[in-house]
């Protein structure tokens, strides 16, 4: 089992910044990825950003590319999502997730590919 604990959410004005943290504990895997998804009421959970393994490869949704940065601190087993130039449409519950990759392909933006999820942290951007 893997436990994921998110933190860092809150209320911020448009144009501001926040940093989310996802601390992992439990089992480790030889090949895995950690990603952030977000969800607003009545909508599907959507991929935001992901990092493969210790940080060799990253992926971003078009809507956040250039504004958000994902990074992993392997000494703390924590993944960070630095969010800048925030917009009201970034308001959502943000979830951290881990994909235990069994094959050769990282389906980074596919929600059902992820095996473990955190409880989520609310991010609210006011206009």
ROKE-974502 format. One record per residue (C-alpha): residue number from 1; z, x, y negated. Coordinates in Angstrom, 1 decimal. Last residue first. Layout:
# ROKE-974502
<pt><num>NUM</num><c3>Z</c3><c1>X</c1><c2>Y</c2></pt>
...
//
This chain:
# ROKE-974502
<pt><num>127</num><c3>-9.3</c3><c1>-10.9</c1><c2>-37.1</c2></pt>
<pt><num>126</num><c3>-6.5</c3><c1>-10.5</c1><c2>-34.6</c2></pt>
<pt><num>125</num><c3>-6.9</c3><c1>-8.5</c1><c2>-31.4</c2></pt>
<pt><num>124</num><c3>-4.6</c3><c1>-9.6</c1><c2>-28.5</c2></pt>
<pt><num>123</num><c3>-4.2</c3><c1>-7.4</c1><c2>-25.4</c2></pt>
<pt><num>122</num><c3>-2.1</c3><c1>-8.8</c1><c2>-22.6</c2></pt>
<pt><num>121</num><c3>-1.2</c3><c1>-6.6</c1><c2>-19.7</c2></pt>
<pt><num>120</num><c3>-2.0</c3><c1>-7.3</c1><c2>-16.1</c2></pt>
<pt><num>119</num><c3>-0.1</c3><c1>-7.6</c1><c2>-12.8</c2></pt>
<pt><num>118</num><c3>-1.8</c3><c1>-4.7</c1><c2>-11.1</c2></pt>
<pt><num>117</num><c3>-4.5</c3><c1>-4.9</c1><c2>-8.5</c2></pt>
<pt><num>116</num><c3>-5.3</c3><c1>-3.3</c1><c2>-5.2</c2></pt>
<pt><num>115</num><c3>-8.4</c3><c1>-3.5</c1><c2>-2.9</c2></pt>
<pt><num>114</num><c3>-11.3</c3><c1>-3.5</c1><c2>-5.4</c2></pt>
<pt><num>113</num><c3>-14.8</c3><c1>-4.3</c1><c2>-4.1</c2></pt>
<pt><num>112</num><c3>-14.3</c3><c1>-8.0</c1><c2>-4.8</c2></pt>
<pt><num>111</num><c3>-14.4</c3><c1>-7.3</c1><c2>-8.6</c2></pt>
<pt><num>110</num><c3>-17.8</c3><c1>-5.6</c1><c2>-8.5</c2></pt>
<pt><num>109</num><c3>-18.3</c3><c1>-3.4</c1><c2>-11.5</c2></pt>
<pt><num>108</num><c3>-17.7</c3><c1>0.0</c1><c2>-9.9</c2></pt>
<pt><num>107</num><c3>-19.6</c3><c1>-0.6</c1><c2>-6.6</c2></pt>
<pt><num>106</num><c3>-18.9</c3><c1>3.0</c1><c2>-5.7</c2></pt>
<pt><num>105</num><c3>-21.4</c3><c1>3.8</c1><c2>-2.9</c2></pt>
<pt><num>104</num><c3>-20.9</c3><c1>6.3</c1><c2>-0.1</c2></pt>
<pt><num>103</num><c3>-18.8</c3><c1>4.2</c1><c2>2.2</c2></pt>
<pt><num>102</num><c3>-15.1</c3><c1>3.4</c1><c2>2.5</c2></pt>
<pt><num>101</num><c3>-14.1</c3><c1>3.5</c1><c2>-1.2</c2></pt>
<pt><num>100</num><c3>-10.5</c3><c1>2.4</c1><c2>-1.7</c2></pt>
<pt><num>99</num><c3>-11.0</c3><c1>0.6</c1><c2>-5.0</c2></pt>
<pt><num>98</num><c3>-8.0</c3><c1>0.6</c1><c2>-7.3</c2></pt>
<pt><num>97</num><c3>-7.5</c3><c1>-2.0</c1><c2>-10.0</c2></pt>
<pt><num>96</num><c3>-5.9</c3><c1>-2.1</c1><c2>-13.5</c2></pt>
<pt><num>95</num><c3>-5.9</c3><c1>-5.5</c1><c2>-15.2</c2></pt>
<pt><num>94</num><c3>-6.4</c3><c1>-6.4</c1><c2>-18.9</c2></pt>
<pt><num>93</num><c3>-5.5</c3><c1>-9.8</c1><c2>-20.1</c2></pt>
<pt><num>92</num><c3>-7.9</c3><c1>-10.6</c1><c2>-22.9</c2></pt>
<pt><num>91</num><c3>-8.7</c3><c1>-10.1</c1><c2>-26.6</c2></pt>
<pt><num>90</num><c3>-11.7</c3><c1>-7.8</c1><c2>-26.8</c2></pt>
<pt><num>89</num><c3>-13.6</c3><c1>-10.5</c1><c2>-28.6</c2></pt>
<pt><num>88</num><c3>-11.3</c3><c1>-10.1</c1><c2>-31.6</c2></pt>
<pt><num>87</num><c3>-12.7</c3><c1>-6.6</c1><c2>-31.9</c2></pt>
<pt><num>86</num><c3>-11.1</c3><c1>-3.2</c1><c2>-31.4</c2></pt>
<pt><num>85</num><c3>-12.5</c3><c1>-0.1</c1><c2>-33.0</c2></pt>
<pt><num>84</num><c3>-10.6</c3><c1>2.0</c1><c2>-30.5</c2></pt>
<pt><num>83</num><c3>-9.4</c3><c1>1.4</c1><c2>-26.9</c2></pt>
<pt><num>82</num><c3>-8.0</c3><c1>4.4</c1><c2>-24.9</c2></pt>
<pt><num>81</num><c3>-7.7</c3><c1>3.3</c1><c2>-21.3</c2></pt>
<pt><num>80</num><c3>-5.4</c3><c1>5.6</c1><c2>-19.4</c2></pt>
<pt><num>79</num><c3>-5.1</c3><c1>6.2</c1><c2>-15.7</c2></pt>
<pt><num>78</num><c3>-1.9</c3><c1>7.6</c1><c2>-14.3</c2></pt>
<pt><num>77</num><c3>-1.2</c3><c1>9.7</c1><c2>-11.3</c2></pt>
<pt><num>76</num><c3>1.2</c3><c1>11.7</c1><c2>-13.5</c2></pt>
<pt><num>75</num><c3>-0.2</c3><c1>15.2</c1><c2>-12.8</c2></pt>
<pt><num>74</num><c3>-3.6</c3><c1>13.6</c1><c2>-12.1</c2></pt>
<pt><num>73</num><c3>-3.9</c3><c1>12.4</c1><c2>-15.7</c2></pt>
<pt><num>72</num><c3>-7.0</c3><c1>10.1</c1><c2>-15.5</c2></pt>
<pt><num>71</num><c3>-9.3</c3><c1>9.1</c1><c2>-18.4</c2></pt>
<pt><num>70</num><c3>-11.0</c3><c1>6.0</c1><c2>-19.6</c2></pt>
<pt><num>69</num><c3>-12.5</c3><c1>5.9</c1><c2>-23.1</c2></pt>
<pt><num>68</num><c3>-13.3</c3><c1>2.7</c1><c2>-25.1</c2></pt>
<pt><num>67</num><c3>-15.4</c3><c1>2.4</c1><c2>-28.3</c2></pt>
<pt><num>66</num><c3>-18.6</c3><c1>4.1</c1><c2>-27.4</c2></pt>
<pt><num>65</num><c3>-19.3</c3><c1>1.8</c1><c2>-24.5</c2></pt>
<pt><num>64</num><c3>-17.1</c3><c1>-1.3</c1><c2>-24.8</c2></pt>
<pt><num>63</num><c3>-19.7</c3><c1>-4.1</c1><c2>-24.6</c2></pt>
<pt><num>62</num><c3>-22.0</c3><c1>-2.1</c1><c2>-22.4</c2></pt>
<pt><num>61</num><c3>-19.4</c3><c1>-1.9</c1><c2>-19.7</c2></pt>
<pt><num>60</num><c3>-18.3</c3><c1>1.6</c1><c2>-18.9</c2></pt>
<pt><num>59</num><c3>-18.5</c3><c1>4.0</c1><c2>-16.0</c2></pt>
<pt><num>58</num><c3>-16.8</c3><c1>7.4</c1><c2>-15.4</c2></pt>
<pt><num>57</num><c3>-17.4</c3><c1>10.2</c1><c2>-13.0</c2></pt>
<pt><num>56</num><c3>-15.5</c3><c1>13.4</c1><c2>-12.2</c2></pt>
<pt><num>55</num><c3>-12.1</c3><c1>11.9</c1><c2>-13.2</c2></pt>
<pt><num>54</num><c3>-9.7</c3><c1>12.5</c1><c2>-10.4</c2></pt>
<pt><num>53</num><c3>-11.3</c3><c1>10.0</c1><c2>-8.1</c2></pt>
<pt><num>52</num><c3>-14.0</c3><c1>7.9</c1><c2>-9.8</c2></pt>
<pt><num>51</num><c3>-13.1</c3><c1>6.4</c1><c2>-13.2</c2></pt>
<pt><num>50</num><c3>-13.8</c3><c1>2.9</c1><c2>-14.3</c2></pt>
<pt><num>49</num><c3>-14.3</c3><c1>0.8</c1><c2>-17.5</c2></pt>
<pt><num>48</num><c3>-14.5</c3><c1>-2.8</c1><c2>-18.5</c2></pt>
<pt><num>47</num><c3>-15.4</c3><c1>-4.9</c1><c2>-15.5</c2></pt>
<pt><num>46</num><c3>-15.1</c3><c1>-8.7</c1><c2>-16.0</c2></pt>
<pt><num>45</num><c3>-12.7</c3><c1>-11.3</c1><c2>-14.6</c2></pt>
<pt><num>44</num><c3>-14.6</c3><c1>-14.6</c1><c2>-14.7</c2></pt>
<pt><num>43</num><c3>-13.9</c3><c1>-16.9</c1><c2>-17.6</c2></pt>
<pt><num>42</num><c3>-11.8</c3><c1>-20.0</c1><c2>-18.2</c2></pt>
<pt><num>41</num><c3>-9.0</c3><c1>-18.2</c1><c2>-19.9</c2></pt>
<pt><num>40</num><c3>-9.9</c3><c1>-14.6</c1><c2>-20.7</c2></pt>
<pt><num>39</num><c3>-10.1</c3><c1>-11.8</c1><c2>-18.2</c2></pt>
<pt><num>38</num><c3>-10.2</c3><c1>-8.0</c1><c2>-18.3</c2></pt>
<pt><num>37</num><c3>-11.0</c3><c1>-5.3</c1><c2>-15.8</c2></pt>
<pt><num>36</num><c3>-9.9</c3><c1>-1.7</c1><c2>-15.8</c2></pt>
<pt><num>35</num><c3>-10.9</c3><c1>0.7</c1><c2>-13.0</c2></pt>
<pt><num>34</num><c3>-9.6</c3><c1>3.2</c1><c2>-10.6</c2></pt>
<pt><num>33</num><c3>-11.8</c3><c1>4.8</c1><c2>-7.9</c2></pt>
<pt><num>32</num><c3>-11.2</c3><c1>6.1</c1><c2>-4.4</c2></pt>
<pt><num>31</num><c3>-12.2</c3><c1>8.7</c1><c2>-1.9</c2></pt>
<pt><num>30</num><c3>-9.7</c3><c1>10.7</c1><c2>0.0</c2></pt>
<pt><num>29</num><c3>-7.0</c3><c1>8.0</c1><c2>-0.4</c2></pt>
<pt><num>28</num><c3>-3.4</c3><c1>8.0</c1><c2>-1.5</c2></pt>
<pt><num>27</num><c3>-0.7</c3><c1>5.6</c1><c2>-0.5</c2></pt>
<pt><num>26</num><c3>2.1</c3><c1>4.6</c1><c2>-2.8</c2></pt>
<pt><num>25</num><c3>2.3</c3><c1>4.9</c1><c2>-6.6</c2></pt>
<pt><num>24</num><c3>-0.1</c3><c1>4.3</c1><c2>-9.5</c2></pt>
<pt><num>23</num><c3>0.7</c3><c1>4.1</c1><c2>-13.2</c2></pt>
<pt><num>22</num><c3>-1.9</c3><c1>2.3</c1><c2>-15.3</c2></pt>
<pt><num>21</num><c3>-1.7</c3><c1>2.9</c1><c2>-19.1</c2></pt>
<pt><num>20</num><c3>-3.3</c3><c1>1.1</c1><c2>-22.0</c2></pt>
<pt><num>19</num><c3>-3.9</c3><c1>2.8</c1><c2>-25.3</c2></pt>
<pt><num>18</num><c3>-4.4</c3><c1>0.7</c1><c2>-28.4</c2></pt>
<pt><num>17</num><c3>-6.5</c3><c1>1.0</c1><c2>-31.5</c2></pt>
<pt><num>16</num><c3>-7.3</c3><c1>-0.9</c1><c2>-34.7</c2></pt>
<pt><num>15</num><c3>-10.5</c3><c1>-2.2</c1><c2>-36.1</c2></pt>
<pt><num>14</num><c3>-9.4</c3><c1>-5.8</c1><c2>-35.7</c2></pt>
<pt><num>13</num><c3>-5.7</c3><c1>-6.0</c1><c2>-36.0</c2></pt>
<pt><num>12</num><c3>-3.4</c3><c1>-5.3</c1><c2>-33.0</c2></pt>
<pt><num>11</num><c3>-1.1</c3><c1>-7.3</c1><c2>-30.8</c2></pt>
<pt><num>10</num><c3>0.1</c3><c1>-5.8</c1><c2>-27.5</c2></pt>
<pt><num>9</num><c3>-0.8</c3><c1>-4.0</c1><c2>-24.3</c2></pt>
<pt><num>8</num><c3>0.5</c3><c1>-0.6</c1><c2>-23.5</c2></pt>
<pt><num>7</num><c3>1.6</c3><c1>-1.1</c1><c2>-19.9</c2></pt>
<pt><num>6</num><c3>0.1</c3><c1>-1.5</c1><c2>-16.4</c2></pt>
<pt><num>5</num><c3>1.9</c3><c1>-1.0</c1><c2>-13.2</c2></pt>
<pt><num>4</num><c3>-0.1</c3><c1>-0.4</c1><c2>-10.0</c2></pt>
<pt><num>3</num><c3>1.5</c3><c1>-0.3</c1><c2>-6.5</c2></pt>
<pt><num>2</num><c3>-0.6</c3><c1>1.0</c1><c2>-3.6</c2></pt>
<pt><num>1</num><c3>0.0</c3><c1>0.0</c1><c2>0.0</c2></pt>
//
